[in-house]
Amino acid sequence: MDAPALPTRKSLGQHFLIDPNIVRKIIALADVQPGETVFEVGPGRGILTEALCQVASRVIAVEVDPRLHAHLSRRQSAFPNLKLACGDALTYPINDLPDGTVVVANLPYYISTPLLFRLLEAGQRLNRMVLMLQAEVAARLVAKPGRREYGLLSVMAQSAAEIREGFRVSAQCFRPRPAVASTVVSLRRRAPALVSGEQEADFSRIVKAAFAHRRKTLPNSLRDEGYNFCRVVDALHVLKLSPSVRAETLSVEQFIQLTRELA
């Protein structure tokens, strides 16, 4: 499905994958089974889309660039199991996807973080994901407590999914070449969920508040976001944690315990 005549748009962060070996590695990592539906964000020139159509029962691809959408549409007759949508993945109706949909995508770097949060909020509708991301974002996804990369994205993503780093991708595998390295990661939805449905909202608020002021101690950061200072200190005491602790040292499990105490 390549479209070499179409110029890239920097405003859309377009860096097109050109290496068929990387495509094969992504397909192998995704392990799409017969009968499964795949949701692809940003199919671009279609090199990954074509490979997905060969293994999936159905591929739903959403492309924000009308030029690329038109190019893919002209080739669609060769792939009857492909459904194309022209639009923004940040507003695409994910709830319309069938339960158990697999996400496989080379995410545009400029929207990768907000899009990740949106995909994670979809619950069991999205069973697993194989995503190519900026290496820095991938490092945040898999970071452990105490690491510089550990933060809001780490806790929220790891609470929702089991995350594994797949493989690095050289800038030479793209046209035009990005200025940063890329990493492919896999995320598999946790079942059962670590955070119960009735606690999801409280958990999200507490984690966001905890990392709102990274240089402050956790009680001070939560106080500045509207939580009662003394209640936070008491909750940390129950968890056998010092009141001088900072958010980046708490594990996902400790954040869940803190939510239960403060809720």
matplotlib code that plots the C-alpha trace (Angstrom):
import matplotlib.pyplot as plt

x = [0.0, 3.0, 2.5, 5.9, 4.6, 2.7, 4.8, 4.8, 3.2, 5.3, 2.3, 0.9, 4.2, 4.3, 7.2, 6.3, 7.6, 9.4, 11.1, 9.2, 11.3, 10.0, 6.5, 7.0, 8.2, 5.2, 2.8, 4.6, 4.4, 0.7, -0.1, -3.5, -5.8, -8.4, -11.6, -10.0, -10.6, -7.6, -7.8, -5.0, -4.3, -2.6, -2.2, -0.2, 0.9, -0.4, 2.6, 1.5, -2.2, -1.6, 0.1, -2.7, -5.3, -3.6, -3.9, -6.9, -10.6, -11.2, -9.0, -10.5, -8.0, -8.5, -6.3, -6.4, -4.8, -7.4, -4.7, -3.6, -7.1, -7.9, -4.8, -5.8, -9.4, -8.3, -6.6, -9.4, -11.0, -7.9, -8.6, -12.3, -11.7, -10.5, -12.7, -11.2, -12.2, -11.0, -10.7, -8.9, -8.1, -8.6, -12.3, -12.9, -15.9, -13.8, -17.0, -18.2, -15.3, -16.2, -15.0, -11.6, -10.3, -6.5, -4.8, -1.7, -0.3, 2.6, 1.3, 2.0, 4.4, 2.7, -0.5, 0.9, 0.5, -3.2, -4.0, -2.5, -4.7, -7.8, -7.0, -6.3, -9.7, -11.5, -11.3, -11.9, -13.1, -9.4, -7.9, -4.3, -2.2, 1.1, 2.3, 5.3, 6.2, 8.9, 11.5, 11.1, 7.4, 8.0, 10.5, 7.9, 5.4, 7.7, 9.5, 9.7, 9.3, 12.3, 13.3, 13.4, 11.0, 8.4, 5.3, 1.7, 1.7, 3.7, 1.2, -2.0, -0.8, 0.7, -2.5, -4.5, -2.2, 0.8, 3.4, 6.4, 9.1, 9.4, 12.2, 13.9, 13.4, 16.1, 15.3, 16.6, 13.4, 11.3, 11.0, 11.5, 13.8, 12.7, 15.1, 14.4, 14.5, 11.4, 10.4, 7.6, 5.8, 3.0, 0.2, -2.2, -5.3, -5.3, -8.0, -9.2, -8.4, -6.2, -8.5, -12.2, -14.7, -16.0, -12.5, -11.3, -12.2, -10.7, -7.5, -7.1, -7.6, -5.2, -2.4, -2.8, -2.7, 0.3, 2.4, 1.1, 4.0, 6.9, 9.3, 7.0, 6.4, 3.3, 1.2, 2.0, 1.3, -2.1, -2.9, -2.2, -4.7, -7.5, -6.8, -6.8, -3.1, -3.7, -5.8, -3.0, -0.4, -2.6, -3.1, 0.6, 1.1, -1.3, 0.7, 3.9, 5.2, 7.0, 5.2, 8.2, 7.7, 7.4, 5.0, 7.7, 8.7, 5.3, 4.5, 1.2, 0.0, 0.8, -1.2, -4.1, -3.8, -3.6, -6.8, -8.6, -7.5, -8.4, -11.7]
y = [0.0, 2.3, 5.9, 7.3, 10.4, 11.7, 14.2, 13.9, 16.4, 17.5, 18.9, 15.3, 13.8, 11.5, 9.0, 6.1, 2.6, 1.2, -2.0, -5.2, -7.1, -4.8, -5.4, -9.1, -8.7, -6.6, -9.2, -12.0, -10.1, -9.3, -12.9, -12.1, -15.1, -16.2, -14.4, -11.4, -7.8, -5.4, -1.6, 0.3, 4.0, 5.9, 3.3, 5.9, 4.4, 1.0, -1.3, -2.6, -2.5, -4.9, -7.4, -7.1, -7.8, -11.1, -12.4, -10.7, -11.4, -7.7, -4.6, -1.2, 1.6, 5.3, 7.8, 11.5, 12.6, 12.8, 12.3, 9.0, 8.0, 8.5, 6.5, 3.6, 3.8, 3.3, 0.0, -1.2, -3.5, -5.8, -6.1, -6.8, -7.3, -3.7, -0.9, 2.6, 5.7, 9.2, 11.0, 11.6, 8.6, 10.8, 11.2, 7.9, 6.0, 3.2, 1.9, 0.8, -1.7, -5.3, -6.7, -8.3, -6.0, -6.1, -2.7, -2.8, 0.6, 2.8, 5.7, 9.2, 10.6, 13.9, 12.3, 9.1, 9.9, 11.2, 8.4, 5.8, 7.0, 6.8, 3.3, 2.2, 3.6, 1.4, -1.6, -5.1, -3.9, -3.7, -7.0, -6.3, -3.8, -3.9, -0.3, 1.3, 4.4, 6.9, 5.1, 7.7, 7.0, 3.2, 3.6, 5.4, 2.6, -0.1, 2.0, 0.8, 2.9, 5.0, 5.4, 8.9, 7.7, 6.4, 8.7, 9.1, 7.1, 4.3, 3.8, 4.2, 1.9, -0.8, -0.8, -1.6, -3.9, -6.2, -4.4, -5.9, -4.2, -5.9, -4.5, -1.3, 0.1, 2.1, 5.5, 4.1, 2.0, 5.1, 7.7, 10.5, 9.4, 10.6, 12.3, 9.8, 6.1, 3.9, 0.9, -1.7, -2.7, -5.1, -4.5, -7.2, -6.2, -7.4, -9.9, -9.5, -5.8, -4.6, -1.6, -2.4, -0.5, 1.5, 2.6, 3.6, 7.3, 7.7, 5.9, 8.0, 11.3, 10.2, 9.2, 12.4, 14.5, 12.6, 13.4, 16.9, 18.3, 15.8, 17.8, 17.8, 15.0, 13.0, 14.5, 18.0, 17.2, 15.7, 18.6, 21.0, 19.1, 19.2, 16.2, 16.4, 16.5, 14.6, 11.9, 11.3, 11.0, 8.6, 6.5, 6.4, 5.2, 2.3, 1.4, 1.7, 4.5, 7.7, 11.0, 12.3, 9.8, 11.0, 9.7, 8.2, 5.7, 4.1, 1.0, 0.4, -1.8, 0.9, 3.4, 1.0, 0.5, 4.3, 4.8, 2.3, 4.1, 7.6, 6.5]
z = [0.0, -0.2, -1.3, -1.9, -3.8, -0.7, 1.3, 5.1, 7.4, 10.3, 12.1, 12.3, 13.4, 10.4, 10.3, 8.1, 8.9, 5.8, 7.2, 6.4, 9.0, 11.8, 10.5, 10.8, 14.3, 15.3, 13.8, 15.7, 19.0, 18.4, 17.9, 16.3, 16.4, 13.7, 14.4, 16.2, 15.4, 15.2, 15.7, 14.1, 14.8, 12.1, 9.3, 7.2, 4.0, 5.0, 5.3, 8.7, 7.7, 4.8, 7.1, 9.7, 7.1, 6.3, 9.9, 11.4, 10.8, 10.6, 10.7, 11.7, 10.9, 11.7, 9.8, 10.5, 7.2, 4.4, 1.7, 3.3, 3.9, 0.2, -0.8, 1.4, 0.2, -3.4, -2.3, 0.0, -2.6, -2.3, 1.5, 2.1, 5.8, 6.2, 7.5, 7.1, 9.0, 8.4, 11.8, 15.0, 17.2, 20.3, 19.4, 17.6, 19.3, 20.9, 22.7, 19.3, 18.9, 19.8, 23.1, 23.0, 20.2, 19.7, 19.2, 16.9, 16.0, 15.3, 17.5, 16.4, 19.0, 19.5, 20.8, 22.2, 25.9, 25.8, 23.4, 25.8, 28.6, 26.4, 25.3, 28.8, 29.9, 27.4, 29.9, 28.6, 25.3, 24.3, 25.3, 24.5, 22.7, 20.7, 20.3, 18.8, 20.9, 21.4, 23.5, 26.3, 26.6, 26.6, 29.4, 31.5, 30.8, 32.3, 34.9, 38.5, 41.7, 42.4, 38.8, 37.2, 34.5, 37.1, 37.3, 36.5, 33.3, 34.9, 37.7, 35.7, 32.9, 35.2, 37.3, 34.2, 32.2, 32.3, 30.3, 28.6, 26.5, 23.1, 21.0, 19.9, 16.5, 14.7, 13.2, 9.9, 9.7, 9.1, 6.4, 7.3, 10.1, 13.5, 15.8, 18.6, 19.1, 19.1, 21.2, 20.6, 23.8, 24.6, 27.1, 28.2, 30.2, 33.8, 34.6, 37.3, 37.5, 40.4, 41.0, 41.5, 39.4, 42.3, 43.2, 39.7, 40.0, 43.5, 42.4, 39.4, 41.3, 44.1, 41.6, 39.6, 42.8, 44.1, 41.0, 40.6, 42.7, 42.3, 44.5, 47.5, 50.0, 49.3, 52.1, 51.0, 47.3, 48.2, 50.5, 47.7, 45.6, 48.2, 50.4, 54.3, 55.4, 58.6, 57.0, 54.4, 57.2, 59.1, 55.9, 55.3, 58.9, 58.3, 55.2, 57.4, 55.2, 56.3, 56.0, 54.2, 51.4, 47.8, 45.1, 42.9, 45.6, 46.0, 44.1, 42.2, 45.1, 47.7, 45.7, 45.6, 49.4, 49.9, 47.8, 50.1, 53.2, 51.9, 50.3]

ax = plt.figure().add_subplot(projection="3d")
ax.plot(x, y, z, "-o")
ax.set_aspect("equal")
plt.show()
